[in-house]
């Protein structure tokens, strides 16, 4: 994945990510980030315009994931977008490490999508603990 790029996330993409994390706050979640297909490559900002929430609970590299990526790529192309990265939220509230599976998924996306990014959701900023 490329280095030294800023990421700008649309309100639509941000809301989908947060809703996905909040709905499944007891487990890990992930999804694909979509960028505009006509984005300026010379700009040092990656503009995430939408996202596609994917899995929760068990996040392996599996045939389901490959099929999902193929469908997302078709969906994005038909709407003037492209795959721009991967988002992940860990299962545990204080876990801020990027795990091996998340790294492998992000690396696979980066192989096929130059200038992609990986976004790790900080659960401590999204989940309100119950007292």
MODAGI-V590047 format. One record per residue. N is the residue number from 1. RES is the residue in one letter. BURIAL is + if it has 16 or more other ideal C-beta (glycine too) atoms within 10 Angstrom, else -. Layout:
BEGIN
N/RES/BURIAL, N/RES/BURIAL
END
This chain:
BEGIN
1/X/+, 2/X/-, 3/X/-, 4/X/-, 5/X/-, 6/X/-, 7/X/-, 8/X/-, 9/X/+, 10/X/+, 11/X/-, 12/X/-, 13/X/+, 14/X/-, 15/X/-, 16/X/+, 17/X/+, 18/X/-, 19/X/-, 20/X/+, 21/X/+, 22/X/-, 23/X/-, 24/X/+, 25/X/+, 26/X/-, 27/X/-, 28/X/+, 29/X/+, 30/X/+, 31/X/+, 32/X/+, 33/X/+, 34/X/+, 35/X/+, 36/X/+, 37/X/-, 38/X/-, 39/X/+, 40/X/-, 41/X/-, 42/X/-, 43/X/-, 44/X/-, 45/X/-, 46/X/+, 47/X/+, 48/X/+, 49/X/+, 50/X/+, 51/X/+, 52/X/+, 53/X/+, 54/X/+, 55/X/+, 56/X/+, 57/X/-, 58/X/-, 59/X/+, 60/X/-, 61/X/-, 62/X/-, 63/X/-, 64/X/-, 65/X/+, 66/X/-, 67/X/-, 68/X/+, 69/X/+, 70/X/-, 71/X/-, 72/X/+, 73/X/+, 74/X/-, 75/X/-, 76/X/+, 77/X/-, 78/X/-, 79/X/-, 80/X/-, 81/X/+, 82/X/+, 83/X/+, 84/X/+, 85/X/+, 86/X/+, 87/X/+, 88/X/+, 89/X/+, 90/X/+, 91/X/+, 92/X/-, 93/X/-, 94/X/-, 95/X/-, 96/X/-, 97/X/-, 98/X/-, 99/X/-, 100/X/-, 101/X/-, 102/X/+, 103/X/-, 104/X/-, 105/X/+, 106/X/+, 107/X/-, 108/X/-, 109/X/+, 110/X/+, 111/X/-, 112/X/-, 113/X/+, 114/X/-, 115/X/-, 116/X/+, 117/X/+, 118/X/+, 119/X/+, 120/X/+, 121/X/+, 122/X/-, 123/X/+, 124/X/-, 125/X/-, 126/X/-, 127/X/+, 128/X/-, 129/X/-, 130/X/-, 131/X/-
END
